[in-house]
Amino acid sequence: MPLPTFRFSAAPGWKQLFSQDCQLCGCRALDSLCPACARELPFRHGAGCPQCAAEGAESQLCGGCLANPPAFDRTVAVFRYTFPLDRLLQSYKFRQNLVLTSLFAGALNTAVSGQPSRPDTLVAVPLARARLAERGFNQSALLAESLARSMDIEFATHGLLKIRDTLPQAGLNRAARLKNVRGAFDCSRSLAGRQVALVDDVMTTGATLSEAAKVLKKAGAASVSAWVLARAGREWAMPPAQNDPHQPDIAIPF
């Protein structure tokens, strides 16, 4: 899957004006990443489980979805949650590196463009009020808003609300994650008959997305697709850093 790029046909002086630092290696580049670093991004290749995007399922439902079907109907995931994409996403979320919004939204737009049908409405996985006030932005909402503009699709800004605080999901097994988010969401509007795409940054076990999709379907959504930047393996369900309960304990090299 090609990485979305933004190219300028300009004289050298204009190229210098529009250049910026590559978000990984720091060299001068016309985009958020230089071509060499863009080639290192871990795009997903080959088919996975059509419902949860677990790798190795060869286009058939995986054992997890057969045994415990999630509430969402299908998943589109652009990347594997490995280096260097994991560093970029952590910088985006925890260091407010919002220049990456266009890069991430463009990559997700490219991935979903091959889907057989377009959703009627985009909804972002919300943050609780306290977490939103602490962070200052909801990264999933920024992605959904950018996608909605580029695809000319309705973005339900407050369509899904988080009505109670939850513990960080990191370090919890699937059963604990499901219990942690149970009853955490509410839908403020009717979605009767609408095809909905639920946007988030990373899926690990799918517990949060499934609980959110359940609420959207109770509000009348005919189907719910999960659109995520990255699909993480279970090895990422690790305890958070001791000095920051909301930030993964991983050193970021920039």
Secondary structure, 3 states (H helix, E strand, C coil): CCCCCCCCCCCHHHHHHHCEECCCCCCEECCCCCHHHHCCCCECCCCCCCCCCCCCCCCCCCHHHHHCCCCCCEEEEEEECCCCHHHHHHHHHHCCCHHHHHHHHHHHHHHHCCCCCCCCEEEECCCCHHHHHHHCCCHHHHHHHHHHHHHCCEECCCCEEECCCCCCCCCCCHHHHHHHHCCCEEECCCCCCCEEEEEEEEECCCHHHHHHHHHHHHCCCCEEEEEEEEECCHHHCCCCCCCCCCCCCCCCCC
